[in-house]
Amino acid sequence: MQPTTEPSASPSPAGAPSPPLPIQPGPAPSGKPLLFGYEWVDQTGWLPTALANAFLDPVQYGYGGNGTTIAIVGAAYPALADLQKFWSSSNGPAATVNLIPFDGGNSSPSAGDVAEATLDAETITGITPYAVTDVIEMPALADEYVGPAIQFALQQNANVVSMSFGGCETDDEAADQVIDSVAQEAAATGVTLVAAAGDAGPTCDAGTVNGVNEPASDPYVVGVGGSESLFNGGTYKSQRQLIIALRNPVVWNDTLPSDSPAGAGSGGVSQIWPIPAYQYAPGAASNTMRNVPDISFPASLLFGPAAFYLNGVWESAGGTSWSTPQFAAMQAQIDQVCSTPRWALPDLYRVAYQAPGAFVDVTSGRITWPTSDLVYAAGPGYDNASGLGMPLGVEIAIFDGC
């Protein structure tokens, strides 16, 4: 199927992009919820149903991702036994998961790689249970494999590609160009690539360098930052309280000396990519270079983590490697609502301009890092701490014109 929007990430001739043209909203989805029941694990973290309820995912309006394929690109597989226990314990249906090696796969994945693959797969299949989920295992999390692995995912007919990793964009610009070429191909066919903005505030390479992360900084990839939800161990008295906790409009920034583990949503300005034509973002730090992130979702490691099932026990996790699969799952549902794959980036910025209420605006807090003097503050509208804010799935689909 052809994309609904011609991809264009070239810089605007006049410098800062112009306001996008609005389109006629589509009808509101009205189907029945597909996820029920458990929304948290006491003293551990959130479950997918809570996210779907709080952020109006189309799955709660009858769209569970049927007919779509989400590819998770990483360097390990989850254990199927953990996935099955997660689905049954969180009251979710079993999903279709394919484990697919790329270039032979990884013969010795680390424990961290396995944990990441498990978090990604449980988040995506928990929120979008009726999509096909392909877990594509690279030989390693190395620049040389990323572009070709994305290409491989496209060959498996992925509609959405989720990448919970990144490295400083200036580390390997030749690899960046390969990723960009494949990302352009994906956009041209309506495929949305999603990547983690990072967990070290305005820095990259584990806090050693001021800068932004690739692939999230690529102008054809949705870069996902982090917000700070408020998890109270399952003490919520009402659905309204739960939604308020997850929609907390504060950027993720746990960087005090007492915060362990430390982390902060990443953002900033690309040093290599010009600002794309779709990125109409008054309030952005630059009007000539690509700004990161595009959006945010809950990511806190300390105060609002995910609950996921790993090696037979419940664990907590967070970071933009958790917020990334949250949006990948939502986008697959939007594709189903629209009956066609959508390159998400132009839609997100146009909807934010036409219907700002389609996002939970993150207006408080800032992203910092102990080794850096850079600071990006959250505020009304777009900012380099939280992007456009936290999208509400059904509202995005409506104002996509689906």
Secondary structure, DSSP 8 states (H G I E B T S, - for coil): ---SS----S-BTTBS-----------------S--S--EETTTEE-HHHHHHHTT-GGGGT---TT-EEEEEES----HHHHHHHHHHTT----EEEEEESTT--SS--HHHHHHHHHHHHHHHHHSTTSEEEEEE-SSS-HHHHHHHHHHHHHTT-SEEEE---EETTS-HHHHHHHHHHHHHHHHTT-EEEEE--SBTTEETTTTEES-EETTTSTTEEEEEEE-----SS---SHHHHHHHHT--BB-EE-STT-SS-EE---EEEEEEE--TT---TT-S-SSEEEE-SEEEE--SSSS-EEEEETTEEEEE-SHHHHHHHHHHHHHHHHHHHTS---HHHHHHHHHHH-GGGEE---B-EE--TT----EE--SS-BTTTBT-EE-HHHHHHHTT-
